[in-house]
Amino acid sequence: MDRSIDAIGWCGAIIVLLAYALVSVRKVEGDSVSYQVLNLSGAALLVTNTVYLGAYPSAFVNAIWIAIGGYALYRRRGQQAKV
């Protein structure tokens, strides 16, 4: 089980870093759906890993990260509905 949880954490870290790299080199916009989905999925994997390991401060930060990404997607959807 520990190896699976480690793999989940590593995948989450890679996904979050990929999202950051793509924004940094301007391949995606910071408010794009793809960026937000990458952040949400990476953070969810990191939360799984950090809760299992008892690293609650890190889990808290990633849970807030998920909430921010979810809110950004919600706002984007609301703006597109108005158009």
GURO-716455 format. One line per field, with one value per atom (N, C-alpha, C, CB): residue number from 1; x, y, z; residue in three letters. Coordinates in nm, 4 decimals. Each point is the difference from the previous one (the first is absolute). Glycine has a CB too. Layout:
<recs>
i c(NUM,...)
px c(X,...)
py c(Y,...)
pz c(Z,...)
aa c(ALA,...)
</recs>
This chain:
<recs>
i c(1,1,1,1,2,2,2,2,3,3,3,3,4,4,4,4,5,5,5,5,6,6,6,6,7,7,7,7,8,8,8,8,9,9,9,9,10,10,10,10,11,11,11,11,12,12,12,12,13,13,13,13,14,14,14,14,15,15,15,15,16,16,16,16,17,17,17,17,18,18,18,18,19,19,19,19,20,20,20,20,21,21,21,21,22,22,22,22,23,23,23,23,24,24,24,24,25,25,25,25,26,26,26,26,27,27,27,27,28,28,28,28,29,29,29,29,30,30,30,30,31,31,31,31,32,32,32,32,33,33,33,33,34,34,34,34,35,35,35,35,36,36,36,36,37,37,37,37,38,38,38,38,39,39,39,39,40,40,40,40,41,41,41,41,42,42,42,42,43,43,43,43,44,44,44,44,45,45,45,45,46,46,46,46,47,47,47,47,48,48,48,48,49,49,49,49,50,50,50,50,51,51,51,51,52,52,52,52,53,53,53,53,54,54,54,54,55,55,55,55,56,56,56,56,57,57,57,57,58,58,58,58,59,59,59,59,60,60,60,60,61,61,61,61,62,62,62,62,63,63,63,63,64,64,64,64,65,65,65,65,66,66,66,66,67,67,67,67,68,68,68,68,69,69,69,69,70,70,70,70,71,71,71,71,72,72,72,72,73,73,73,73,74,74,74,74,75,75,75,75,76,76,76,76,77,77,77,77,78,78,78,78,79,79,79,79,80,80,80,80,81,81,81,81,82,82,82,82,83,83,83,83)
px c(0.0821,-0.0821,0.0868,-0.1804,0.2894,0.0868,0.0558,0.0584,-0.0224,0.0545,-0.1054,0.1591,-0.2829,-0.1090,-0.0233,-0.1066,0.1075,-0.0207,0.1156,-0.1292,0.2513,0.1150,-0.0153,0.1468,-0.1886,-0.0187,-0.1073,0.0693,-0.1774,-0.1059,0.0559,-0.1728,0.2511,0.0602,0.0945,-0.0204,0.1041,0.0924,-0.0744,0.1708,-0.2742,-0.0805,-0.0636,-0.0466,-0.0051,-0.0579,0.1024,-0.1614,0.2802,0.1058,0.0382,0.0857,-0.0721,0.0366,-0.1085,0.1320,-0.2580,-0.1097,-0.0041,-0.1296,0.1451,0.0000,0.1180,-0.1123,0.2292,0.1168,-0.0164,0.1420,-0.2042,-0.0274,-0.0910,0.0270,-0.1318,-0.0915,0.0758,-0.1911,0.2742,0.0779,0.0957,-0.0171,0.0825,0.0932,-0.0731,0.1467,-0.2630,-0.0754,-0.0438,-0.0789,0.0406,-0.0359,0.1245,-0.1950,0.3043,0.1237,0.0563,0.0477,-0.0635,0.0507,-0.1106,0.1727,-0.2857,-0.1146,-0.0583,0.0993,-0.1017,-0.0674,-0.1481,0.2133,-0.2469,-0.1403,-0.0153,-0.0293,-0.0927,-0.0298,-0.0349,-0.0815,0.1098,-0.0270,-0.1463,0.2014,-0.2892,-0.1432,-0.0643,-0.0064,0.0890,-0.0544,-0.0519,0.1590,-0.2505,-0.0555,0.1099,-0.2239,0.3105,0.1053,0.0924,-0.0102,0.0468,0.0853,-0.0710,0.1110,-0.2371,-0.0740,-0.0209,-0.1142,0.0859,-0.0197,0.1303,-0.1830,0.2943,0.1291,0.0245,0.0909,-0.1142,0.0200,-0.0927,0.0714,-0.1982,-0.0957,0.0399,-0.1810,0.2147,0.0336,0.1311,-0.1217,0.2208,0.1271,-0.0174,0.1189,-0.1954,-0.0232,-0.0789,0.0047,-0.1011,-0.0779,0.0895,-0.2033,0.2942,0.0936,0.0926,-0.0102,0.0548,0.0858,-0.0742,0.1299,-0.2572,-0.0787,-0.0090,-0.1335,0.1086,-0.0071,0.1288,-0.1553,0.2664,0.1304,0.0256,0.0837,-0.1078,0.0358,-0.0925,0.0894,-0.2174,-0.0892,0.0436,-0.1913,0.2227,0.0454,0.1254,-0.0972,0.1870,0.1249,-0.0135,0.1198,-0.2343,-0.0209,0.0624,-0.0085,0.0371,0.0580,-0.1147,0.2135,-0.2830,-0.1236,0.0181,-0.0862,0.1954,0.0160,0.0078,0.1178,-0.0464,0.0092,-0.1348,0.2432,-0.3141,-0.1327,-0.0940,0.0368,-0.0272,-0.0827,0.0284,-0.0043,0.1317,0.0371,-0.0551,0.2093,-0.1968,-0.0497,-0.1516,0.2035,-0.2702,-0.1465,-0.0448,-0.0111,0.0802,-0.0304,0.0290,0.0531,0.0550,0.0363,-0.1135,0.2452,-0.3037,-0.1132,-0.1192,0.0808,-0.1077,-0.1137,0.0177,-0.0343,0.1544,0.0268,-0.0195,0.1638,-0.1096,-0.0160,-0.1455,0.2275,-0.2990,-0.1420,-0.0784,0.0215,0.0103,-0.0663,0.0314,0.0117,0.1147,0.0383,-0.0774,0.2292,-0.2443,-0.0767,-0.1478,0.1640,-0.2178,-0.1391,-0.0241,-0.0135,0.1039,-0.0126,0.0118,0.0939,-0.0024,0.0186,-0.1261,0.2470,-0.3058,-0.1226,-0.1125,0.0727,-0.0817,-0.1023,0.0193,-0.0190,0.1426,0.0287,-0.0325,0.1799,-0.1543,-0.0295,-0.1497,0.2159,-0.2917,-0.1455,-0.0624,0.0018,0.0636,-0.0506,0.0227,0.0422,0.0553,0.0372,-0.0948,0.2323)
py c(-0.1195,0.1195,0.1264,-0.1269,0.1251,0.1179,0.0383,-0.0631,-0.0358,0.0304,0.0642,-0.1917,0.1467,0.0591,0.1450,-0.2266,0.2514,0.1364,0.0891,-0.0882,0.0360,0.0774,0.0317,-0.1085,0.0109,0.0212,0.1055,-0.2377,0.2333,0.1003,0.1385,-0.1706,0.1820,0.1290,0.0517,-0.0632,-0.0255,0.0419,0.0441,-0.1573,0.0861,0.0399,0.1367,-0.2423,0.2647,0.1303,0.1116,-0.1137,0.0897,0.1014,0.0312,-0.0785,-0.0239,0.0193,0.0779,-0.2140,0.1827,0.0695,0.1475,-0.2139,0.2436,0.1403,0.0754,-0.0671,0.0042,0.0647,0.0183,-0.0996,0.0040,0.0120,0.1194,-0.2486,0.2630,0.1134,0.1318,-0.1402,0.1490,0.1217,0.0273,-0.0390,-0.0641,0.0170,0.0477,-0.1795,0.1219,0.0390,0.1462,-0.2364,0.2827,0.1411,0.0870,-0.0617,0.0178,0.0788,0.0201,-0.0869,-0.0141,0.0128,0.0420,-0.1746,0.2154,0.0537,-0.0965,0.2223,-0.3498,-0.0997,-0.0067,-0.1326,0.1681,0.0094,0.1276,-0.2549,0.3042,0.1183,-0.0426,0.1243,-0.0372,-0.0301,-0.0178,0.1238,-0.0697,-0.0168,-0.1023,0.2360,-0.3120,-0.0988,-0.1235,0.0825,-0.1501,-0.1227,-0.1048,0.0495,-0.0620,-0.1027,0.0242,-0.0274,0.1521,0.0319,-0.0338,0.1826,-0.1433,-0.0247,-0.1500,0.2218,-0.2962,-0.1445,-0.0683,0.0071,0.0360,-0.0561,0.0289,0.0289,0.0941,0.0351,-0.0781,0.2269,-0.2368,-0.0739,-0.1470,0.1576,-0.2194,-0.1420,-0.0235,-0.0345,0.1173,-0.0129,0.0206,0.0786,0.0233,0.0277,-0.1128,0.2457,-0.3027,-0.1110,-0.1209,0.0810,-0.1083,-0.1104,0.0304,-0.0580,0.1811,0.0381,-0.0057,0.1454,-0.1076,-0.0104,-0.1464,0.2063,-0.2939,-0.1433,-0.0457,-0.0377,0.0756,-0.0383,0.0606,-0.0180,0.1470,0.0671,-0.0385,0.1890,-0.2137,-0.0464,-0.1382,0.1345,-0.2220,-0.1347,0.0072,-0.0908,0.1817,0.0121,0.0859,-0.0279,0.0884,0.0834,0.1378,-0.2063,0.2495,0.1336,0.0985,-0.0981,0.1283,0.0775,0.1445,-0.1448,0.2140,0.1354,-0.0004,0.0658,-0.1611,-0.0102,-0.0398,-0.0621,-0.0272,-0.0394,0.1202,-0.2333,0.3156,0.1198,0.0956,-0.0249,0.0493,0.0901,-0.0534,0.0696,-0.1977,-0.0574,-0.0004,-0.1411,0.1251,0.0080,0.1416,-0.1819,0.2835,0.1388,0.0218,0.0776,-0.1362,0.0073,-0.0557,-0.0225,-0.0886,-0.0598,0.0945,-0.2293,0.2891,0.0922,0.1205,-0.0735,0.1276,0.1150,-0.0400,0.0941,-0.2077,-0.0469,-0.0276,-0.0974,0.0381,-0.0253,0.1284,-0.2091,0.3076,0.1304,0.0666,0.0250,-0.0333,0.0589,-0.0648,0.0496,-0.1813,-0.0689,0.0378,-0.1893,0.2018,0.0411,0.1395,-0.1425,0.2357,0.1364,0.0017,0.0894,-0.1662,-0.0063,-0.0528,-0.0361,-0.0668,-0.0565,0.1014,-0.2267,0.3026,0.1033,0.1110,-0.0535,0.0905,0.1049,-0.0485,0.0922,-0.2188,-0.0526,-0.0114,-0.1244,0.1006,-0.0100,0.1346,-0.1877,0.2966,0.1346,0.0431,0.0562,-0.1185,0.0375,-0.0541,0.0071)
pz c(0.0000,0.0000,0.0000,0.1209,-0.0449,0.0065,-0.1364,0.2329,-0.3132,-0.1334,-0.0882,0.0210,-0.0102,-0.0787,0.0412,-0.0241,0.1536,0.0499,-0.0437,0.1982,-0.1934,-0.0491,-0.1482,0.1722,-0.2520,-0.1439,-0.0247,-0.0457,0.1228,-0.0118,0.0292,0.0664,0.0391,0.0350,-0.1070,0.2375,-0.2901,-0.1052,-0.1256,0.0918,-0.1273,-0.1171,0.0232,-0.0530,0.1723,0.0327,-0.0107,0.1505,-0.0969,-0.0060,-0.1450,0.2233,-0.3034,-0.1413,-0.0734,0.0041,0.0229,-0.0676,0.0384,-0.0048,0.1341,0.0446,-0.0610,0.2159,-0.2180,-0.0600,-0.1505,0.1791,-0.2454,-0.1430,-0.0262,-0.0281,0.1085,-0.0156,0.0159,0.0869,0.0143,0.0239,-0.1161,0.2479,-0.2966,-0.1119,-0.1253,0.0964,-0.1240,-0.1199,0.0062,-0.0235,0.1403,0.0142,-0.0122,0.1474,-0.0885,-0.0011,-0.1400,0.2264,-0.3128,-0.1374,-0.0967,0.0503,0.0062,-0.0751,-0.1028,0.0329,0.0051,-0.0844,0.0344,-0.0175,0.1413,0.0421,0.0825,0.0003,0.0066,0.0801,0.1427,-0.2058,0.3002,0.1391,0.0327,0.0514,-0.1332,0.0252,-0.0940,0.0802,-0.1510,-0.0937,0.0737,-0.1762,0.1121,0.0573,0.0168,-0.1058,0.0066,0.0085,0.1188,-0.2483,0.2727,0.1150,0.1306,-0.1323,0.1431,0.1233,0.0237,-0.0282,-0.0775,0.0149,0.0415,-0.1731,0.1147,0.0421,0.1479,-0.2336,0.2756,0.1405,0.0920,-0.0717,0.0342,0.0828,0.0136,-0.0730,-0.0368,0.0062,0.0749,-0.2157,0.1909,0.0721,0.1492,-0.2028,0.2396,0.1415,0.0659,-0.0491,-0.0218,0.0561,0.0286,-0.1249,0.0340,0.0228,0.1169,-0.2433,0.2533,0.1124,0.1326,-0.1541,0.1551,0.1233,0.0434,-0.0635,-0.0317,0.0321,0.0668,-0.1941,0.1375,0.0523,0.1379,-0.2344,0.2485,0.1251,0.1155,-0.1350,0.1079,0.1072,0.0481,-0.0967,0.0036,0.0362,0.0876,-0.2147,0.1798,0.0739,0.1260,-0.2156,0.2361,0.1174,-0.0108,0.1304,-0.2503,-0.0224,-0.0214,-0.1024,0.2112,-0.0102,-0.0455,0.1767,-0.1417,-0.0549,-0.1528,0.2105,-0.2668,-0.1456,-0.0596,0.0192,0.0476,-0.0467,0.0003,0.0876,0.0151,0.0099,-0.1161,0.2503,-0.2784,-0.1101,-0.1317,0.1229,-0.1457,-0.1255,-0.0066,-0.0106,0.1237,0.0017,-0.0366,0.1760,-0.1253,-0.0362,-0.1481,0.2350,-0.2843,-0.1423,-0.0863,0.0591,-0.0149,-0.0707,0.0012,0.0617,0.0530,0.0114,-0.0919,0.2374,-0.2430,-0.0868,-0.1468,0.1701,-0.2096,-0.1373,-0.0348,0.0128,0.0806,-0.0218,-0.0157,0.1297,-0.0476,-0.0104,-0.1338,0.2497,-0.2924,-0.1291,-0.1148,0.0914,-0.0869,-0.1034,0.0065,0.0075,0.1122,0.0181,-0.0575,0.2063,-0.1760,-0.0529,-0.1507,0.2117,-0.2652,-0.1451,-0.0670,0.0311,0.0268,-0.0547,0.0037,0.0726,0.0355,0.0123,-0.1013,0.2409,-0.2679,-0.0991,-0.1400,0.1478,-0.1770,-0.1329,-0.0222,0.0027,0.1025,-0.0123,-0.0351,0.1647,-0.1239,-0.0281,-0.1440,0.2365,-0.3012,-0.1369,-0.1008,0.0686)
aa c(MET,MET,MET,MET,ASP,ASP,ASP,ASP,ARG,ARG,ARG,ARG,SER,SER,SER,SER,ILE,ILE,ILE,ILE,ASP,ASP,ASP,ASP,ALA,ALA,ALA,ALA,ILE,ILE,ILE,ILE,GLY,GLY,GLY,GLY,TRP,TRP,TRP,TRP,CYS,CYS,CYS,CYS,GLY,GLY,GLY,GLY,ALA,ALA,ALA,ALA,ILE,ILE,ILE,ILE,ILE,ILE,ILE,ILE,VAL,VAL,VAL,VAL,LEU,LEU,LEU,LEU,LEU,LEU,LEU,LEU,ALA,ALA,ALA,ALA,TYR,TYR,TYR,TYR,ALA,ALA,ALA,ALA,LEU,LEU,LEU,LEU,VAL,VAL,VAL,VAL,SER,SER,SER,SER,VAL,VAL,VAL,VAL,ARG,ARG,ARG,ARG,LYS,LYS,LYS,LYS,VAL,VAL,VAL,VAL,GLU,GLU,GLU,GLU,GLY,GLY,GLY,GLY,ASP,ASP,ASP,ASP,SER,SER,SER,SER,VAL,VAL,VAL,VAL,SER,SER,SER,SER,TYR,TYR,TYR,TYR,GLN,GLN,GLN,GLN,VAL,VAL,VAL,VAL,LEU,LEU,LEU,LEU,ASN,ASN,ASN,ASN,LEU,LEU,LEU,LEU,SER,SER,SER,SER,GLY,GLY,GLY,GLY,ALA,ALA,ALA,ALA,ALA,ALA,ALA,ALA,LEU,LEU,LEU,LEU,LEU,LEU,LEU,LEU,VAL,VAL,VAL,VAL,THR,THR,THR,THR,ASN,ASN,ASN,ASN,THR,THR,THR,THR,VAL,VAL,VAL,VAL,TYR,TYR,TYR,TYR,LEU,LEU,LEU,LEU,GLY,GLY,GLY,GLY,ALA,ALA,ALA,ALA,TYR,TYR,TYR,TYR,PRO,PRO,PRO,PRO,SER,SER,SER,SER,ALA,ALA,ALA,ALA,PHE,PHE,PHE,PHE,VAL,VAL,VAL,VAL,ASN,ASN,ASN,ASN,ALA,ALA,ALA,ALA,ILE,ILE,ILE,ILE,TRP,TRP,TRP,TRP,ILE,ILE,ILE,ILE,ALA,ALA,ALA,ALA,ILE,ILE,ILE,ILE,GLY,GLY,GLY,GLY,GLY,GLY,GLY,GLY,TYR,TYR,TYR,TYR,ALA,ALA,ALA,ALA,LEU,LEU,LEU,LEU,TYR,TYR,TYR,TYR,ARG,ARG,ARG,ARG,ARG,ARG,ARG,ARG,ARG,ARG,ARG,ARG,GLY,GLY,GLY,GLY,GLN,GLN,GLN,GLN,GLN,GLN,GLN,GLN,ALA,ALA,ALA,ALA,LYS,LYS,LYS,LYS,VAL,VAL,VAL,VAL)
</recs>
